[in-house]
Amino acid sequence: MRNHEGVVRACMTRDADRFPRCQGSTQGYHVVVPAGQATTVRFNNVAPGKYAIAVLHDENDNGKADRVLGMMPREGFGFSNDAPVNMGPPAFSEAAIDVGATSMRQTIRMRYML
């Protein structure tokens, strides 16, 4: 995180149609932690399967990804698999990871455009 302001919102879903926002996903998990405590975000009791993770550093804690001129992200974001970001978020298939029955760790690099 570039600072400790706001919160970090992370979602993990198996629903490709709901990625990266995960809103309304019945196959998803959500975690919100203060940005100052966000070096590790943990999803508990996750059923095995193929998931994609999206992370947002919501610096003003308004519950959404703020943008400049409606396009350029103003806040930090990241995706599992270090999925590439071009003119929009990556496809589910690019960010997808296999989650098994045992604990696993996924490093997500945060990107800040501004």
C-alpha positions as CSV (number, residue, x, y, z in Angstrom):
1,M,0.0,0.0,0.0
2,R,1.3,3.5,-0.8
3,N,-0.2,4.8,2.5
4,H,-2.3,3.7,5.4
5,E,-5.4,5.7,4.5
6,G,-8.8,4.1,4.1
7,V,-9.3,0.4,3.8
8,V,-8.4,-2.5,1.6
9,R,-11.3,-4.4,0.0
10,A,-10.5,-7.9,-1.3
11,C,-12.9,-10.3,-3.0
12,M,-12.4,-13.8,-4.2
13,T,-15.0,-15.5,-6.5
14,R,-15.5,-18.5,-8.6
15,D,-18.1,-16.6,-10.7
16,A,-16.4,-15.4,-13.9
17,D,-19.4,-13.1,-14.7
18,R,-19.0,-11.3,-11.3
19,F,-15.2,-10.7,-11.5
20,P,-13.6,-8.3,-10.6
21,R,-16.3,-6.6,-8.5
22,C,-17.8,-9.8,-7.0
23,Q,-21.0,-8.0,-6.2
24,G,-23.9,-10.4,-5.8
25,S,-21.7,-13.4,-6.1
26,T,-23.0,-16.4,-4.2
27,Q,-19.7,-18.1,-4.9
28,G,-17.5,-15.4,-3.4
29,Y,-15.8,-14.2,-0.3
30,H,-15.2,-10.6,0.8
31,V,-12.7,-9.1,3.3
32,V,-12.3,-5.5,4.4
33,V,-9.4,-4.4,6.6
34,P,-7.8,-1.1,7.6
35,A,-5.1,-0.2,5.0
36,G,-2.5,0.0,7.8
37,Q,-3.1,-3.7,8.6
38,A,-3.3,-5.0,5.1
39,T,0.0,-6.6,4.5
40,T,-1.9,-9.9,4.7
41,V,-5.6,-10.5,3.9
42,R,-7.0,-13.8,4.9
43,F,-10.1,-15.6,3.4
44,N,-11.3,-18.3,5.8
45,N,-13.2,-21.5,5.1
46,V,-12.9,-21.3,1.4
47,A,-14.3,-24.3,-0.6
48,P,-11.9,-25.8,-3.1
49,G,-12.2,-24.6,-6.6
50,K,-11.0,-22.1,-9.3
51,Y,-11.1,-18.5,-8.0
52,A,-9.9,-15.1,-9.0
53,I,-9.0,-12.4,-6.4
54,A,-9.4,-8.6,-6.8
55,V,-8.0,-6.1,-4.3
56,L,-8.8,-2.4,-4.1
57,H,-7.0,0.1,-1.8
58,D,-10.1,2.2,-1.1
59,E,-8.2,5.3,0.2
60,N,-11.3,7.3,1.0
61,D,-13.4,4.4,2.2
62,N,-16.3,5.2,-0.1
63,G,-16.9,1.6,-1.2
64,K,-16.0,2.0,-4.8
65,A,-13.0,2.3,-7.2
66,D,-12.6,6.1,-7.9
67,R,-11.5,7.1,-11.3
68,V,-10.2,10.2,-13.0
69,L,-12.4,11.3,-16.0
70,G,-14.3,8.0,-15.5
71,M,-11.4,5.9,-16.8
72,M,-8.1,6.1,-15.1
73,P,-8.1,4.4,-11.6
74,R,-7.3,6.9,-8.8
75,E,-6.8,4.2,-6.2
76,G,-4.6,1.1,-6.1
77,F,-5.7,-2.3,-7.3
78,G,-4.3,-5.7,-7.8
79,F,-5.3,-9.2,-9.0
80,S,-4.4,-12.8,-8.3
81,N,-1.8,-14.3,-10.7
82,D,-0.5,-10.8,-11.2
83,A,-2.9,-10.8,-14.1
84,P,-2.2,-8.1,-16.7
85,V,-4.1,-4.9,-16.8
86,N,-4.5,-3.2,-20.2
87,M,-7.5,-1.0,-21.0
88,G,-9.6,-2.6,-18.2
89,P,-9.5,-5.3,-15.6
90,P,-8.2,-8.8,-16.6
91,A,-10.4,-11.6,-17.6
92,F,-11.3,-14.2,-14.9
93,S,-9.2,-16.8,-16.7
94,E,-6.1,-14.6,-16.5
95,A,-6.5,-14.1,-12.7
96,A,-7.8,-17.6,-11.9
97,I,-6.0,-19.7,-9.3
98,D,-6.7,-23.2,-8.1
99,V,-7.6,-23.4,-4.4
100,G,-7.3,-26.7,-2.7
101,A,-8.3,-28.0,0.7
102,T,-5.1,-26.8,2.4
103,S,-3.9,-23.3,3.2
104,M,-2.2,-21.4,0.4
105,R,-0.6,-18.0,-0.1
106,Q,-1.0,-15.7,-3.1
107,T,1.1,-12.5,-3.4
108,I,-0.8,-9.7,-5.1
109,R,1.1,-6.7,-6.4
110,M,-0.7,-3.4,-6.0
111,R,-0.7,-1.0,-8.9
112,Y,-1.2,2.7,-8.7
113,M,-1.7,4.6,-11.9
114,L,-1.7,8.1,-10.4
